[in-house]
Amino acid sequence: MGALSDLLLGESPVGHGYNTETWTGPVLIDWVDKNFGVRFKKAQIYNIIKKLGFSYQKAKGFYPEADQEAQEDFKDSLKKTPGKPG
């Protein structure tokens, strides 16, 4: 289990060939399978993570290339759109 803690604390999935910066349940399942030949189910890997003292963190999408002004204009247009007649 120490290898998994060290991995989560000090390494990025990118360094192991994954196309993500975040260790997720499915990525960890794949990593453990490749490195130890043990295949866990998603619930099992989350239980292991919890036993190691880690908690589940839900990521929030952030897109630096997004046009903030266009997003605000879009939100304003939604507010002005009448809802369904009820």
Sine and cosine of phi, psi and omega as CSV:
sin_phi,cos_phi,sin_psi,cos_psi,sin_omega,cos_omega
0.00,0.00,-0.43,0.90,0.01,-1.00
-0.88,0.47,-0.58,0.82,0.01,-1.00
-0.90,0.44,-0.61,0.80,0.00,-1.00
-0.94,0.35,-0.67,0.74,0.06,-1.00
-0.87,0.49,-0.73,0.69,0.01,-1.00
-0.87,0.50,-0.65,0.76,0.01,-1.00
-0.88,0.47,-0.77,0.64,-0.05,-1.00
-0.90,0.43,-0.59,0.81,-0.05,-1.00
-0.99,0.15,-0.53,0.85,-0.17,-0.98
-0.85,-0.53,-0.05,1.00,-0.08,-1.00
-0.75,-0.66,0.45,-0.89,0.03,-1.00
-0.98,-0.19,0.57,-0.82,0.08,-1.00
-0.85,0.53,-0.50,0.86,0.00,-1.00
-0.85,0.52,-0.62,0.78,0.01,-1.00
-0.91,0.41,-0.20,0.98,0.01,-1.00
-0.93,-0.37,0.24,0.97,0.09,-1.00
1.00,-0.02,0.16,0.99,0.02,-1.00
-1.00,-0.05,0.48,-0.88,-0.05,-1.00
-1.00,-0.08,0.75,0.66,0.00,-1.00
-0.40,-0.92,0.45,-0.89,0.05,-1.00
-0.99,-0.10,-0.04,1.00,-0.12,-0.99
-0.89,-0.46,0.74,-0.67,0.11,-0.99
-0.97,0.22,0.91,-0.42,0.04,-1.00
-0.93,-0.36,0.22,-0.98,0.04,-1.00
-0.81,0.59,-0.80,0.60,0.00,-1.00
-0.88,0.48,-0.59,0.81,0.03,-1.00
-0.92,0.39,-0.69,0.73,0.03,-1.00
-0.90,0.44,-0.65,0.76,0.04,-1.00
-0.85,0.53,-0.72,0.70,0.00,-1.00
-0.91,0.42,-0.69,0.73,-0.02,-1.00
-0.88,0.47,-0.72,0.70,0.00,-1.00
-0.89,0.45,-0.68,0.73,0.01,-1.00
-0.87,0.50,-0.72,0.69,-0.02,-1.00
-0.93,0.38,-0.59,0.81,-0.10,-1.00
-1.00,-0.04,-0.43,0.90,-0.06,-1.00
-0.81,-0.59,-0.12,0.99,0.01,-1.00
0.94,0.34,0.42,0.91,0.01,-1.00
-0.89,-0.46,0.78,-0.63,-0.03,-1.00
-0.95,-0.30,0.91,-0.41,0.03,-1.00
-0.99,-0.13,0.40,-0.92,0.18,-0.98
-1.00,0.07,0.28,-0.96,-0.08,-1.00
-0.86,0.51,-0.70,0.71,0.00,-1.00
-0.88,0.48,-0.61,0.79,0.00,-1.00
-0.90,0.43,-0.69,0.73,-0.05,-1.00
-0.92,0.39,-0.59,0.81,0.05,-1.00
-0.93,0.37,-0.57,0.82,0.09,-1.00
-0.91,0.42,-0.65,0.76,0.03,-1.00
-0.90,0.45,-0.71,0.71,0.01,-1.00
-0.86,0.52,-0.68,0.74,0.01,-1.00
-0.90,0.43,-0.68,0.74,0.03,-1.00
-0.89,0.46,-0.47,0.88,0.02,-1.00
-0.98,0.18,-0.09,1.00,0.04,-1.00
1.00,-0.09,0.17,0.99,0.03,-1.00
-0.99,-0.10,0.36,-0.93,0.05,-1.00
-0.81,-0.58,0.41,-0.91,0.02,-1.00
-0.96,0.29,0.77,-0.64,0.04,-1.00
-0.86,-0.52,0.84,-0.54,0.03,-1.00
-1.00,0.06,0.81,-0.59,-0.02,-1.00
-0.98,0.19,0.53,-0.85,0.08,-1.00
-0.92,-0.39,0.80,-0.61,-0.02,-1.00
-0.90,0.44,0.72,-0.70,0.06,-1.00
-0.69,-0.72,0.81,-0.59,-0.07,-1.00
-0.86,-0.51,0.99,-0.15,-0.07,-1.00
-0.88,0.48,-0.40,0.92,-0.03,-1.00
-0.99,0.10,-0.08,1.00,-0.03,-1.00
-0.93,0.36,0.54,-0.84,0.02,-1.00
-1.00,0.01,0.97,-0.26,-0.06,-1.00
-0.87,0.50,-0.65,0.76,-0.02,-1.00
-0.90,0.44,-0.68,0.73,0.02,-1.00
-0.90,0.44,-0.60,0.80,0.03,-1.00
-0.91,0.42,-0.68,0.73,0.01,-1.00
-0.91,0.42,-0.66,0.75,0.05,-1.00
-0.87,0.50,-0.67,0.75,0.01,-1.00
-0.90,0.44,-0.72,0.70,0.02,-1.00
-0.87,0.49,-0.67,0.74,0.03,-1.00
-0.89,0.46,-0.64,0.77,0.01,-1.00
-0.91,0.40,-0.54,0.84,0.04,-1.00
-0.92,0.39,-0.61,0.79,-0.02,-1.00
-0.91,0.41,-0.48,0.88,-0.04,-1.00
-1.00,0.04,-0.18,0.98,-0.02,-1.00
-0.98,0.18,0.83,-0.56,0.01,-1.00
-0.91,0.42,0.57,-0.82,0.01,-1.00
-0.98,0.19,-0.06,-1.00,0.03,-1.00
-0.93,0.37,0.63,-0.77,0.07,-1.00
-0.92,0.39,0.66,-0.75,-0.12,-0.99
-0.80,-0.60,0.00,0.00,0.00,0.00
